[in-house]
C-alpha cells in the first residue's frame, strides 16, 4: 500500500510523502540522513496517523454507528489533528536543523529502512 499524504501547493514547510523506498516512477534527490532515534519519532507519528485514518475509514464503512457518538468522534478527530501537527512539526524542525531546501512540486520522504531523506518529484520527468 502506498503511504501518501495529499500534496501541498506550497513548499514552505517540507513534508508530504513518507514511505519505505516506494519511489518508482519518481525523480529523487537524496538530501541527507537522520538518526535512528529521529527516524523512530517520525515513523511512530506516521503509523499513528495512518492508524487513525484507517480506524475512521473502517468505522464509517462497517455501519456500527460508533462515529455517530459525538464524544468518540471528537476524540478521534482531535487525536488525528494533534498527530498531524506533530508530524508536520517534525519535518519543519528537521528541515531547519539540517538545512534541507524544498522545491515547488517536490515532496520530502524518508526511507524507514535506511533513515535516508529524499526530495521526490511526483509525475513526469523534466
ABEGO torsion letter per residue (X at the ends): XBBBBBBBABAABBBABBBBGBABGBBBBBAEBBBAAAAAAAAAAAAAAAAAAAAAAAAAAAGAGAAABAAAAAAAAAAAAAAAAAAAAAAAAAAAAAGBBBBBGBBBBBBAAAGBBBBBBBEBBX
